[in-house]
Amino acid sequence: MIKNKLVDYMTGATSGGYAVREVTELLIGLNGNFDETITHRKNFSSEYSYYLAQRKSTNPSYFTITDGEMVESKQ
């Protein structure tokens, strides 16, 4: 992937090694509110509680490529 220039960032994590968490924490840090975000989470603040409720109420959709077209997967 690096050889073919297909990535802008590669995590240090191996498969199952919290790569998504690493990238998420990187983005929060780049956004400039890492400490604030972690404090809200640690204290289970009203802002975090609201976020968590919204996240749990979301029904994800899954997509795949079939015959060159993106189609919703049946889960």
C-alpha positions as CSV (number, residue, x, y, z in Angstrom):
1,M,0.0,0.0,0.0
2,I,2.8,2.4,0.8
3,K,4.7,1.4,-2.4
4,N,1.6,2.2,-4.5
5,K,0.9,5.4,-2.6
6,L,-2.6,4.2,-1.5
7,V,-2.4,5.4,2.1
8,D,-1.9,8.8,3.8
9,Y,-1.5,7.3,7.3
10,M,-0.7,3.8,8.5
11,T,-1.4,3.0,12.1
12,G,1.1,1.2,14.3
13,A,-1.6,-1.3,15.3
14,T,-1.8,-4.9,14.1
15,S,-5.1,-6.5,13.2
16,G,-7.4,-6.4,16.2
17,G,-4.9,-4.0,17.9
18,Y,-7.2,-0.9,18.2
19,A,-6.3,0.8,14.9
20,V,-9.7,2.5,14.8
21,R,-9.2,3.9,18.3
22,E,-5.7,5.1,17.3
23,V,-7.0,7.0,14.3
24,T,-10.0,8.4,16.3
25,E,-7.7,9.6,19.0
26,L,-5.4,11.2,16.4
27,L,-8.3,13.0,14.8
28,I,-9.6,14.2,18.2
29,G,-6.1,15.5,18.9
30,L,-5.8,17.2,15.6
31,N,-9.2,18.8,16.2
32,G,-7.7,20.3,19.3
33,N,-10.1,19.0,21.9
34,F,-8.5,15.7,23.1
35,D,-8.3,16.6,26.8
36,E,-11.8,18.0,26.8
37,T,-13.2,14.9,25.1
38,I,-11.4,12.5,27.4
39,T,-12.6,14.5,30.5
40,H,-16.3,14.3,29.3
41,R,-15.9,10.6,28.7
42,K,-14.2,9.9,32.0
43,N,-16.7,12.0,34.0
44,F,-19.7,10.6,32.0
45,S,-20.9,14.2,31.5
46,S,-24.3,15.1,30.2
47,E,-22.6,15.9,26.8
48,Y,-21.1,12.4,26.7
49,S,-24.4,10.8,27.8
50,Y,-26.2,12.6,25.0
51,Y,-23.6,11.5,22.4
52,L,-23.8,7.9,23.7
53,A,-27.6,7.9,23.4
54,Q,-27.4,9.2,19.9
55,R,-24.8,6.7,18.9
56,K,-26.9,3.8,20.3
57,S,-30.0,5.0,18.4
58,T,-28.3,4.8,15.0
59,N,-29.1,1.8,12.7
60,P,-26.0,1.3,10.5
61,S,-26.3,0.4,6.8
62,Y,-23.7,-1.8,5.2
63,F,-22.6,-1.7,1.5
64,T,-20.6,-3.8,-0.8
65,I,-19.5,-3.7,-4.4
66,T,-21.3,-6.1,-6.7
67,D,-20.7,-6.2,-10.4
68,G,-18.9,-2.8,-10.2
69,E,-21.8,-1.1,-8.4
70,M,-22.2,-0.2,-4.7
71,V,-25.3,-2.0,-3.2
72,E,-26.6,-2.2,0.3
73,S,-25.8,-5.5,1.9
74,K,-28.5,-7.5,3.6
75,Q,-27.4,-8.1,7.2
